[in-house]
């Protein structure tokens, strides 16, 4: 285990896969349910994708430390309230805080957030990224899911089918990803 993995003196919770797919006027975000500590599966059915904001109009998925993700969900909800549900503006303001705030900048997570108009990846470096081609993925199995989804998207029009097939590929390859998928559509 590297110093990076053990910087807090604790075994780090590891891995997940979250994918966002936009196809036509539909956007889905899906995530697996596995929480691992070291080489042990601690929980197989965690819910890493959820609806937030007024009326659940925003879907968010996280990869990273669970407590950190919940802190970011709460902060994003406050920003959505502050900016009247405007996801892009709320995301930019959250990532500014995340990058510059002494407490927040230590949070270890990535997020995929979506509403009817936007599919975004948020990072602690201050990034608000809109994916090229309408597909993005994060987490330990993210690259597997991303590659699978991009290959499938050329032949499949349903974003849910694309996300589910991509998650299956990631679960088959990444030991920190399982097949218990939570999927939300906006």
N, C-alpha and C positions, 0 to 999 in steps of 0.2 A: 504494500500500500504506500503510495507516495505521500509526501508532506501535504500536497494539494488536497488529497482525499481525506487526510486526517488532521486538518488544520485546527479543528475545535477539540481534538483529543477524543473524539467519538467516532465510531464506525458510521460512515455516511449512508443514508438511505439512497438507494440507487435506482435509476432507470424508469423509463416509461415511454410511451409513444402517444403523441397527439397529432392528429392530421386535420387540416381544413381544406375543403374542396368547394370551389365555386364553379357551377356549370349552369349557364343560362341565368335565370333569375333566382336560382336556389343556392343556398350555402349551407353546408353541413360541417360540424366539428365533431370528431370522434376521438375517444381515448380508451386505452386499455385500463384494467383494474388492478394490476399487480403493484404491490409495494414490497420492495426487497431491502434487506439489511445484510450487507455482505453477500454471502451465497445462500441466504435463507429467504424464502418467500414469507413475509410477515402477514400479508393480507392479499387475497386474490381478487377482491371485489370492491376496491376503492372507487369512488366517483370523482374523477378528475376533470370532468366536463360538466358545466352547470349553467343554468340561466341566471343572469343577474340584471340589476337595474329595474326601473319601473315597468311593471308588466312583463318582466322576463324577456324584453326585446333584444337583449344582448346575450350571446353565448360566449363563454370563456372556458378555455382548457389550459392546464398548466403542466409543466414538467419541472421538477426540482423539489426542493424541500417543502413538505406539506404545510408547515406553519408559516413559512414565507409566502407560499401561494395564497393562503387564506388572508394574510395581511394585504397582499396585493389585490385580491378580489374586493376586500372591504374598501381599500383606497380607490379602486376604479369605480365602485358603486358611488362613492362620495363625489368623485369627479363627474360622473354621469348626472348626478343630481345637480351639481353646480353648473353644468353646461347644458342643461335641459335635454339630456338624452343624446347629445351629439357625440357619438363614439369617437370619431377622429380627433376632435378637440380634446375630449377627456383623456384619450390615449396619449396624446402629445404632452399634456400637462402631467399625467401620471409618470411618464418616462423622464420628464425633466426632474420631478421630485425624486424619483428612484435613483437617478444618476448623481444628484447633488446632495440629498439629505444624508446626514451622517449615519442615521439608523438604517434607512432604506437601502443605501448603497451596499450594505452587507448581505442583503437578501439574495438567495441563490435560487433563481427560478427563471423560466421563460414562459411566455403566455401567447396563446393564439386567441384572438377575440374577433367576434363577427356580429354584424347586424345586417339588415336588408341591403345596405349599400357597401359595406366594407368588410374585408377579410384582412386582418393585420397580425403581424408578429411583433410582440413587445419584448424589449430586453433591458437589462439594468445598465447597459452602456448608453442609453438614451435613444435607442433605435425604435422607430415605428416603421415597419417594413410591410409594403403591400406586395404579395408574391406575384412573380411573373407567371402568366398562364393560369392563375387562379387556384394553384395548389401549393400548400406549404405543410411542413411537418417539423416537429421538434422532439427532443428526447433521445434516449439511447437507441431506439428503433426508428427514429425519425427518417434517417436517410434511406432505410429499406422501404418504409411506407411511401416516401416521396418518389423513389424510383418506380415502385410498382404502380402508384397512382398515375404518374406521368405516362407510363406505358399503356395502362388501361384506358385513360381518358380519350385517347384517339379513337377508340372503338365503342365507348360507352357514354351515354348521355345522362344517366342518372347519377347525381353526385353521391347519394347514399350507397349505391352499389359500388362505386369507385372507392369510397372511404372504407367500406366493410372488407372488400377484397384486399385493399392495401394493408389494412390492419391485420388481416390473416397472414399475409406475407411477412410482416414485421414480427408477429407472434411466433411464426415458424422459424425465424432466423435469430432474433434477439432474445437472449435468455432472461432479460429483464422486462419483457413484454409478454402479456398473456392474451388469451382470446375472449376475455370478459369485456366486451366493448359497450361503452356508453356513447350514444350518438344523439345529438340535438341538431335541429334544423331551424334556420331563420329565413 
